[in-house]
């Protein structure tokens, strides 16, 4: 029964890590596109004419917020990983 619970925990941990990695990649891509939008006047004009709501998302604030969430999430994932490692060691000693 302990092995089944351990496998289930590993699956959850790998799923959380995969979701977190995807979030980081999406945040970095948004940050790159936002930087390009801010430096490219032609892109700004085109978006203003054809897709004006997207300009609000590319103004830089959303990318900075998502990067901040990613940094905070990294600390939480690291803390969860460290605490799960300590409990596994304690379980093995008993």
Secondary structure, DSSP 8 states (H G I E B T S, - for coil): -HHHHHHHHHHHHHHHHHHHHHHHHHHHHHHHHHHHHHH-HHHHHHHHHH-HHHHHHTSSHHHHHHHHHHHHHHHHHHHHHHHHHHHHHHHHH-
